[in-house]
Amino acid sequence: MKQWTPETWRALPIKQQPDYKNIDQLKQVEDTLVTLPALASPSESRNLKRELADAAHGKAFLLQGGDCAESFAEFSEENLRNFFRVLLQMTMALMYGAGVPVVKVGRIAGQFAKPRSDPFEKKDGRELPAYRGDMVNAMEFEDAGRAPDPERLLRAYYQGAATLNFLRTLARGGYASLKQINRWNMEFARSSAQGKRFEELIARINECIGFIQACRLPLDDVEQFSEASFFTSHEALLLGYESSLVRLDETDGKYYATSAHMLWIGDRTRHPDEAHVEFMRGVANPIGVKVGPSMTADGLLKLIDLLNPENEAGRLTLISRMGSTKVGEKLPPLIRAVKDAGKTVVWSCDPMHGNTIKSPNGYKTRKFTDILAEVRQFFAIHKAEGTFAGGVHFEMTGQDVTECLGGAQAISELNLSDRYHTHCDPRLNASQSLELAFLIAETIKKQGSEGGGRGSGK
């Protein structure tokens, strides 16, 4: 392969890019980004890679979640706090169910751009460029707003910086303490219909905390009980933005994408001879690849060789997004191929993107039952193959939205219009996210009690 630089991707074909009209303005913005401080440090990315290496070997579990597409309009302290609270509550349930540390990675502080199946949108006889996320253009169907604007890249950067700063404050300032998270889960059990089912699991967690305190271990003073490690991630879609934030680290002499701790390549942009793969092969961050139903075993192995030629544990996460009706057929051959080739990866399940439907009243939505079905099949497949089900990947929010159908809240098609706030794809709300985490914890516990644990430890 040719020698890599942060700019070698520019010589290759590229998909899913905005059609900027003012190239000089775009160049000025990218030049400005080159001078700005890193959002995520290389040392933090190395720490994440070490935690993901444990997940690749079944010694940790990845929880990756957050907005489908972050927006400028919904940016607020309350929304960030609610998101982080739910993520911490989910972590507690999954940690108890899996019996291993949970690696917490948000789809946040950079998830502002989205690929689109059609570059244009038609409405009332008019055709305008499709909405590609707030760092590209505006959601409103207007000529001026839909024109890609390079200045939005800078606004996304500064919002990402503020987001990461606030989340770090929460993670290290006592908000993430074990006692507080368990108190939230107890409130969830008391106040919600679905919480009743999980009272026993929450009570067992509470007993564990009581035992720790009985051993005179001060929960508020011990770092592991009072703080949380947290990392950011997003899809590396706009490579002009990403490459402008690449920095050479003096510690190890490697290049790092500093827009986030972890980046991933989408199912639409994973062609091995195109720009996104070229860019990602050269950064030293932990990275992911979405693996959809069109992926072949040979194609996957080629991507793995390109993106992780040294077979480094924690470097590469394969994010399966098959759909509940296809995962049973499509996923096992890929898992076997990767296992037989001796490749060390984290297998994670994205049960959102393969289960998107349109309701009769025109809303894009997802069924909670389909999401849960794909997750459960994912775990069952890995158990059967003797491999590790290493994580889950959700589009979720801490807000009480009505975007996905079902769950114990029994959100119906008639409810979708009540609080449908997403700027792109439907998200699990806070209650649905927690319910799903507890159900996954039950699934993992059940697998362990039946023998075999989480994969090849059987």
DOTI-399853 format. One record per residue (C-alpha): residue number from 0; residue in three letters; y, z, x. Coordinates in Angstrom, 2 decimals, padded with zeros to 5 digits, m for minus. Example, Ala and Ser with C-alpha at 12.3 -4.5 7.8 and 13.67 -1.06 7.14 Angstrom:
DOTI-399853
num:residuo:v:w:u
0:Ala:m004.50:007.80:012.30
1:Ser:m001.06:007.14:013.67
This chain:
DOTI-399853
num:residuo:v:w:u
0:Met:000.00:000.00:000.00
1:Lys:003.59:m000.61:001.04
2:Gln:005.62:002.28:002.37
3:Trp:007.18:004.24:m000.49
4:Thr:010.84:005.11:m000.96
5:Pro:012.64:006.42:m004.05
6:Glu:013.82:002.84:m004.66
7:Thr:010.65:000.74:m004.20
8:Trp:010.03:000.81:m007.95
9:Arg:013.06:m001.44:m008.48
10:Ala:011.18:m004.47:m007.14
11:Leu:008.43:m004.22:m009.78
12:Pro:008.18:m005.04:m013.48
13:Ile:009.33:m002.18:m015.70
14:Lys:008.96:m001.39:m019.41
15:Gln:010.85:000.75:m021.91
16:Gln:014.28:000.58:m020.24
17:Pro:017.65:000.44:m022.06
18:Asp:019.64:m002.77:m021.94
19:Tyr:022.79:m001.44:m020.31
20:Lys:025.70:m003.86:m020.61
21:Asn:027.95:m002.23:m018.01
22:Ile:025.84:m002.24:m014.83
23:Asp:028.76:m001.12:m012.66
24:Gln:029.22:001.99:m014.82
25:Leu:025.46:002.69:m014.63
26:Lys:025.64:002.44:m010.82
27:Gln:028.57:004.89:m010.73
28:Val:026.66:007.41:m012.84
29:Glu:023.56:007.12:m010.67
30:Asp:025.70:007.56:m007.55
31:Thr:027.15:010.72:m009.09
32:Leu:023.66:012.07:m009.88
33:Val:022.68:011.62:m006.23
34:Thr:025.35:014.16:m005.26
35:Leu:024.45:016.82:m007.85
36:Pro:022.25:019.87:m007.19
37:Ala:018.54:019.78:m007.91
38:Leu:017.48:021.14:m011.30
39:Ala:014.01:022.14:m010.09
40:Ser:013.35:023.17:m006.52
41:Pro:010.48:021.77:m004.44
42:Ser:009.18:025.31:m003.84
43:Glu:008.93:025.88:m007.60
44:Ser:007.07:022.59:m008.00
45:Arg:004.64:023.66:m005.28
46:Asn:004.09:026.94:m007.12
47:Leu:003.28:025.02:m010.28
48:Lys:000.87:022.81:m008.39
49:Arg:m000.98:025.91:m007.16
50:Glu:m001.23:027.26:m010.71
51:Leu:m002.48:023.89:m011.97
52:Ala:m005.06:023.82:m009.17
53:Asp:m006.51:026.96:m010.76
54:Ala:m006.56:025.18:m014.14
55:Ala:m008.46:022.26:m012.57
56:His:m011.17:024.74:m011.52
57:Gly:m011.28:026.63:m014.83
58:Lys:m009.41:029.64:m013.45
59:Ala:m006.24:029.11:m015.50
60:Phe:m005.20:027.34:m018.70
61:Leu:m002.23:024.99:m019.20
62:Leu:000.06:025.40:m022.21
63:Gln:002.58:022.54:m022.27
64:Gly:004.87:022.27:m025.26
65:Gly:008.33:021.61:m026.61
66:Asp:010.49:019.08:m028.38
67:Cys:009.46:015.52:m029.01
68:Ala:012.97:014.58:m027.88
69:Glu:015.68:017.08:m027.03
70:Ser:019.01:016.47:m028.71
71:Phe:022.62:017.20:m027.91
72:Ala:023.33:018.32:m031.49
73:Glu:020.61:021.01:m031.68
74:Phe:021.40:022.54:m028.30
75:Ser:022.07:026.25:m028.81
76:Glu:021.15:029.66:m027.44
77:Glu:019.37:030.55:m030.68
78:Asn:017.14:027.46:m030.60
79:Leu:016.26:027.99:m026.93
80:Arg:015.48:031.65:m027.51
81:Asn:013.29:030.85:m030.53
82:Phe:011.38:028.18:m028.60
83:Phe:010.72:030.50:m025.66
84:Arg:009.64:033.32:m027.94
85:Val:007.03:031.16:m029.66
86:Leu:005.78:029.80:m026.34
87:Leu:005.33:033.36:m025.05
88:Gln:003.51:034.40:m028.23
89:Met:001.18:031.41:m027.91
90:Thr:000.61:032.36:m024.27
91:Met:m000.52:035.86:m025.23
92:Ala:m003.09:034.53:m027.70
93:Leu:m004.43:031.87:m025.32
94:Met:m004.56:034.25:m022.38
95:Tyr:m006.67:036.69:m024.37
96:Gly:m008.93:033.92:m025.71
97:Ala:m009.44:032.17:m022.38
98:Gly:m009.53:035.29:m020.24
99:Val:m007.50:033.54:m017.53
100:Pro:m003.78:033.17:m016.69
101:Val:m001.83:030.68:m018.80
102:Val:000.39:028.16:m017.01
103:Lys:003.54:027.78:m019.13
104:Val:005.22:024.37:m018.94
105:Gly:007.95:023.36:m021.39
106:Arg:008.78:019.87:m022.60
107:Ile:012.39:020.86:m022.07
108:Ala:015.51:020.54:m019.87
109:Gly:014.96:016.79:m019.49
110:Gln:012.96:015.43:m022.45
111:Phe:015.85:013.33:m023.74
112:Ala:014.37:009.81:m023.69
113:Lys:011.57:008.25:m025.72
114:Pro:009.61:004.99:m025.49
115:Arg:009.70:002.81:m028.59
116:Ser:007.17:000.38:m030.01
117:Asp:009.97:m001.94:m031.14
118:Pro:013.19:m002.41:m029.12
119:Phe:015.15:m002.97:m032.34
120:Glu:015.51:m001.20:m035.67
121:Lys:016.26:m002.98:m038.95
122:Lys:018.02:m001.38:m041.89
123:Asp:019.74:m002.93:m044.91
124:Gly:019.53:m006.39:m043.39
125:Arg:021.10:m005.31:m040.08
126:Glu:019.39:m005.12:m036.68
127:Leu:020.49:m002.75:m033.92
128:Pro:018.90:m001.46:m030.69
129:Ala:016.31:001.23:m031.38
130:Tyr:017.22:004.87:m030.83
131:Arg:015.76:005.79:m027.42
132:Gly:016.84:009.42:m027.19
133:Asp:020.17:011.14:m026.71
134:Met:020.39:010.35:m023.00
135:Val:020.43:006.65:m023.94
136:Asn:022.16:006.19:m027.30
137:Ala:022.96:007.84:m030.64
138:Met:020.60:008.44:m033.53
139:Glu:023.17:007.25:m036.10
140:Phe:022.63:003.65:m037.17
141:Glu:025.98:002.32:m035.93
142:Asp:026.89:m000.49:m033.53
143:Ala:028.88:001.65:m031.10
144:Gly:026.43:004.55:m031.08
145:Arg:023.34:002.43:m030.55
146:Ala:024.77:000.71:m027.46
147:Pro:023.14:002.36:m024.39
148:Asp:025.77:004.50:m022.65
149:Pro:025.28:005.50:m018.97
150:Glu:027.54:008.55:m019.38
151:Arg:024.83:010.12:m021.52
152:Leu:022.71:010.49:m018.38
153:Leu:025.25:012.96:m017.02
154:Arg:025.40:014.89:m020.28
155:Ala:021.59:015.16:m020.26
156:Tyr:021.71:016.46:m016.67
157:Tyr:024.26:019.17:m017.46
158:Gln:022.46:020.23:m020.65
159:Gly:019.22:020.35:m018.67
160:Ala:020.88:022.57:m016.08
161:Ala:022.23:024.96:m018.73
162:Thr:018.86:025.04:m020.49
163:Leu:016.94:025.85:m017.33
164:Asn:019.44:028.53:m016.32
165:Phe:019.15:030.28:m019.69
166:Leu:015.35:030.11:m019.78
167:Arg:015.16:031.57:m016.28
168:Thr:017.32:034.44:m017.50
169:Leu:014.93:035.08:m020.38
170:Ala:011.83:034.80:m018.19
171:Arg:013.11:037.29:m015.62
172:Gly:015.32:039.58:m017.69
173:Gly:012.78:041.53:m019.74
174:Tyr:012.57:039.17:m022.71
175:Ala:009.09:038.11:m021.61
176:Ser:007.64:041.63:m021.29
177:Leu:004.07:042.12:m022.44
178:Lys:005.01:044.89:m024.88
179:Gln:007.68:042.76:m026.53
180:Ile:005.43:039.71:m026.95
181:Asn:002.69:041.82:m028.52
182:Arg:005.21:043.41:m030.89
183:Trp:006.26:039.93:m032.03
184:Asn:002.63:039.00:m032.66
185:Met:002.11:042.18:m034.67
186:Glu:005.14:041.24:m036.78
187:Phe:003.64:037.76:m037.23
188:Ala:000.38:039.31:m038.47
189:Arg:002.19:041.56:m040.95
190:Ser:004.67:039.06:m042.35
191:Ser:002.77:035.78:m042.67
192:Ala:m000.24:034.73:m044.70
193:Gln:m002.05:033.22:m041.75
194:Gly:m001.31:036.29:m039.60
195:Lys:m003.73:038.43:m041.61
196:Arg:m006.63:036.43:m040.21
197:Phe:m005.64:037.25:m036.65
198:Glu:m004.95:040.97:m037.06
199:Glu:m008.22:041.89:m035.33
200:Leu:m007.46:039.76:m032.27
201:Ile:m003.93:041.17:m032.06
202:Ala:m005.32:044.71:m032.42
203:Arg:m007.67:044.08:m029.47
204:Ile:m004.75:042.88:m027.36
205:Asn:m002.87:046.03:m028.36
206:Glu:m005.85:048.14:m027.25
207:Cys:m005.75:046.44:m023.84
208:Ile:m002.06:047.23:m023.50
209:Gly:m002.74:050.82:m024.52
210:Phe:m005.42:051.09:m021.84
211:Ile:m003.04:049.74:m019.19
212:Gln:m000.46:052.32:m020.18
213:Ala:m003.12:055.07:m020.17
214:Cys:m003.73:054.17:m016.53
215:Arg:m000.07:055.05:m015.90
216:Leu:000.86:051.49:m015.05
217:Pro:004.52:051.12:m016.18
218:Leu:004.65:047.88:m018.18
219:Asp:008.42:047.56:m017.91
220:Asp:008.48:048.07:m014.14
221:Val:005.54:045.93:m013.00
222:Glu:006.66:042.32:m012.50
223:Gln:003.44:040.80:m013.87
224:Phe:003.92:042.71:m017.16
225:Ser:007.68:042.30:m017.56
226:Glu:008.42:038.78:m016.33
227:Ala:006.97:035.29:m016.87
228:Ser:006.65:032.23:m014.67
229:Phe:007.91:029.17:m016.50
230:Phe:008.20:025.51:m015.54
231:Thr:009.82:022.40:m017.02
232:Ser:008.49:018.89:m017.59
233:His:009.35:015.62:m019.26
234:Glu:008.26:012.00:m019.39
235:Ala:009.63:010.11:m016.39
236:Leu:010.93:007.18:m018.41
237:Leu:014.40:006.29:m017.10
238:Leu:013.70:005.71:m013.43
239:Gly:017.33:005.22:m012.47
240:Tyr:017.94:008.83:m013.51
241:Glu:014.73:010.11:m011.91
242:Ser:015.18:008.36:m008.56
243:Ser:018.79:009.56:m008.31
244:Leu:017.48:013.13:m008.42
245:Val:014.76:012.67:m005.78
246:Arg:015.32:014.89:m002.76
247:Leu:013.57:015.07:000.63
248:Asp:012.39:018.63:001.26
249:Glu:012.76:019.88:004.82
250:Thr:009.93:022.39:004.39
251:Asp:007.11:019.86:004.14
252:Gly:008.89:016.55:004.73
253:Lys:007.95:015.21:001.29
254:Tyr:010.01:013.69:m001.52
255:Tyr:010.31:015.63:m004.78
256:Ala:011.64:014.63:m008.17
257:Thr:014.03:017.48:m008.87
258:Ser:014.83:016.65:m012.50
259:Ala:011.82:018.83:m013.49
260:His:008.90:020.67:m011.96
261:Met:006.39:018.26:m013.51
262:Leu:006.74:014.67:m014.73
263:Trp:004.33:012.50:m016.64
264:Ile:003.76:008.79:m017.28
265:Gly:003.38:007.71:m020.90
266:Asp:000.59:005.64:m022.38
267:Arg:002.95:002.64:m022.61
268:Thr:004.10:002.69:m018.98
269:Arg:000.94:003.48:m016.99
270:His:000.18:m000.04:m015.72
271:Pro:m000.87:000.32:m012.05
272:Asp:001.19:m002.66:m010.86
273:Glu:004.44:m001.64:m012.52
274:Ala:007.44:000.49:m011.70
275:His:006.54:003.84:m013.28
276:Val:003.28:004.23:m011.39
277:Glu:004.99:003.09:m008.18
278:Phe:007.70:005.72:m008.57
279:Met:005.32:008.55:m009.43
280:Arg:002.86:007.90:m006.60
281:Gly:005.53:008.81:m004.05
282:Val:006.87:012.13:m005.38
283:Ala:005.03:015.29:m004.39
284:Asn:005.42:017.08:m007.74
285:Pro:002.49:017.80:m009.99
286:Ile:002.35:014.83:m012.36
287:Gly:000.57:013.82:m015.54
288:Val:m000.69:010.64:m017.16
289:Lys:m001.15:010.14:m020.89
290:Val:m004.66:008.80:m021.55
291:Gly:m004.89:006.91:m024.83
292:Pro:m007.80:005.16:m026.59
293:Ser:m007.18:001.87:m024.77
294:Met:m007.86:003.44:m021.38
295:Thr:m011.02:002.24:m019.60
296:Ala:m013.03:004.20:m017.04
297:Asp:m012.25:001.67:m014.29
298:Gly:m008.57:001.66:m015.18
299:Leu:m008.42:005.44:m015.12
300:Leu:m010.15:005.70:m011.75
301:Lys:m007.74:003.14:m010.31
302:Leu:m004.78:005.18:m011.54
303:Ile:m006.25:008.37:m010.11
304:Asp:m006.69:006.71:m006.71
305:Leu:m003.08:005.49:m006.76
306:Leu:m001.54:008.73:m007.94
307:Asn:m003.74:011.26:m006.18
308:Pro:m005.34:009.50:m003.20
309:Glu:m006.03:012.80:m001.40
310:Asn:m007.77:014.28:m004.47
311:Glu:m005.44:017.28:m004.31
312:Ala:m006.19:019.96:m006.89
313:Gly:m003.22:020.56:m009.21
314:Arg:m001.57:017.24:m008.40
315:Leu:m002.78:015.27:m011.43
316:Thr:m003.14:016.24:m015.10
317:Leu:m004.85:013.79:m017.46
318:Ile:m003.39:014.26:m020.94
319:Ser:m005.83:012.92:m023.52
320:Arg:m004.15:011.59:m026.71
321:Met:m006.90:009.82:m028.61
322:Gly:m006.56:010.87:m032.25
323:Ser:m009.03:012.98:m034.19
324:Thr:m011.08:009.97:m035.33
325:Lys:m011.42:008.43:m031.84
326:Val:m011.66:011.32:m029.38
327:Gly:m015.41:011.82:m029.91
328:Glu:m016.12:008.21:m028.91
329:Lys:m013.41:007.48:m026.35
330:Leu:m013.09:010.65:m024.30
331:Pro:m016.66:011.44:m023.09
332:Pro:m017.10:008.23:m021.02
333:Leu:m013.80:008.88:m019.25
334:Ile:m014.68:012.49:m018.47
335:Arg:m018.06:011.40:m017.08
336:Ala:m016.49:008.69:m014.90
337:Val:m013.97:011.13:m013.43
338:Lys:m016.65:013.77:m012.86
339:Asp:m019.12:011.32:m011.29
340:Ala:m016.39:010.05:m008.95
341:Gly:m015.74:013.60:m007.75
342:Lys:m012.10:013.57:m008.84
343:Thr:m010.31:016.92:m009.24
344:Val:m007.96:016.81:m012.22
345:Val:m006.70:019.00:m015.04
346:Trp:m007.88:017.71:m018.41
347:Ser:m005.37:018.53:m021.16
348:Cys:m005.37:017.65:m024.86
349:Asp:m002.35:016.16:m026.63
350:Pro:m003.49:016.21:m030.30
351:Met:m000.10:015.07:m031.61
352:His:000.48:011.43:m030.67
353:Gly:m002.86:010.03:m031.83
354:Asn:m002.52:011.63:m035.25
355:Thr:000.86:010.37:m036.46
356:Ile:000.93:008.95:m039.98
357:Lys:003.56:007.91:m042.53
358:Ser:003.65:009.85:m045.77
359:Pro:003.99:008.02:m049.12
360:Asn:007.62:009.14:m049.30
361:Gly:008.38:007.47:m045.97
362:Tyr:008.40:010.40:m043.51
363:Lys:006.61:010.15:m040.18
364:Thr:004.33:013.19:m040.09
365:Arg:001.09:014.73:m038.79
366:Lys:m001.59:016.77:m040.50
367:Phe:m002.35:020.23:m039.12
368:Thr:m006.04:019.65:m039.89
369:Asp:m006.10:016.48:m037.74
370:Ile:m004.35:018.25:m034.86
371:Leu:m006.81:021.15:m034.97
372:Ala:m009.78:018.79:m035.31
373:Glu:m008.85:016.90:m032.15
374:Val:m008.37:020.11:m030.16
375:Arg:m011.73:021.49:m031.27
376:Gln:m013.49:018.24:m030.40
377:Phe:m011.78:018.26:m027.01
378:Phe:m013.24:021.69:m026.23
379:Ala:m016.67:020.77:m027.56
380:Ile:m016.78:017.56:m025.49
381:His:m015.90:019.36:m022.27
382:Lys:m018.51:022.02:m022.94
383:Ala:m021.13:019.31:m023.50
384:Glu:m020.09:017.44:m020.34
385:Gly:m020.00:020.56:m018.17
386:Thr:m016.30:020.16:m017.35
387:Phe:m013.22:022.29:m017.91
388:Ala:m010.98:021.95:m020.95
389:Gly:m007.93:022.76:m018.89
390:Gly:m005.03:022.80:m021.33
391:Val:m003.17:021.70:m024.43
392:His:000.03:019.71:m024.90
393:Phe:002.05:020.09:m028.12
394:Glu:005.25:018.79:m029.67
395:Met:006.60:022.01:m031.15
396:Thr:009.74:023.95:m031.92
397:Gly:010.71:027.55:m032.55
398:Gln:012.59:026.49:m035.67
399:Asp:011.28:026.73:m039.24
400:Val:011.15:022.97:m039.77
401:Thr:008.99:021.07:m042.26
402:Glu:007.73:018.06:m040.29
403:Cys:003.94:018.47:m040.04
404:Leu:001.72:018.82:m043.11
405:Gly:m000.54:021.79:m043.78
406:Gly:m001.27:024.96:m041.91
407:Ala:m001.38:028.26:m043.74
408:Gln:002.18:027.58:m044.92
409:Ala:000.65:024.67:m046.86
410:Ile:003.54:022.30:m046.17
411:Ser:003.09:019.33:m048.50
412:Glu:004.59:015.86:m048.65
413:Leu:007.10:017.21:m051.16
414:Asn:008.28:019.80:m048.60
415:Leu:008.89:017.32:m045.77
416:Ser:012.47:016.63:m046.83
417:Asp:013.38:020.35:m046.91
418:Arg:013.96:020.82:m043.16
419:Tyr:013.01:017.56:m041.42
420:His:015.22:017.76:m038.32
421:Thr:013.35:015.89:m035.58
422:His:015.16:013.14:m033.70
423:Cys:011.93:011.25:m033.19
424:Asp:008.37:012.49:m033.87
425:Pro:007.28:015.38:m036.14
426:Arg:006.83:018.79:m034.50
427:Leu:004.80:021.86:m035.29
428:Asn:007.10:024.62:m036.47
429:Ala:007.01:028.18:m035.12
430:Ser:004.45:029.43:m037.63
431:Gln:002.15:026.41:m037.24
432:Ser:002.35:026.65:m033.44
433:Leu:001.30:030.30:m033.48
434:Glu:m001.46:029.65:m035.99
435:Leu:m002.80:026.86:m033.79
436:Ala:m002.70:029.04:m030.67
437:Phe:m004.70:031.79:m032.39
438:Leu:m007.23:029.28:m033.71
439:Ile:m007.65:027.82:m030.22
440:Ala:m008.10:031.36:m028.86
441:Glu:m010.85:031.89:m031.44
442:Thr:m012.50:028.63:m030.37
443:Ile:m012.46:029.59:m026.70
444:Lys:m013.79:033.08:m027.46
445:Lys:m016.58:031.64:m029.57
446:Gln:m017.58:029.22:m026.80
447:Gly:m017.73:032.10:m024.36
448:Ser:m019.87:034.24:m026.64
449:Glu:m022.30:031.34:m027.15
450:Gly:m022.65:030.92:m023.38
451:Gly:m021.10:028.34:m021.14
452:Gly:m017.53:029.57:m021.23
453:Arg:m014.88:026.90:m020.69
454:Gly:m016.88:024.01:m019.26
455:Ser:m018.98:023.77:m016.14
456:Gly:m019.26:027.53:m015.73
457:Lys:m022.26:027.46:m018.05
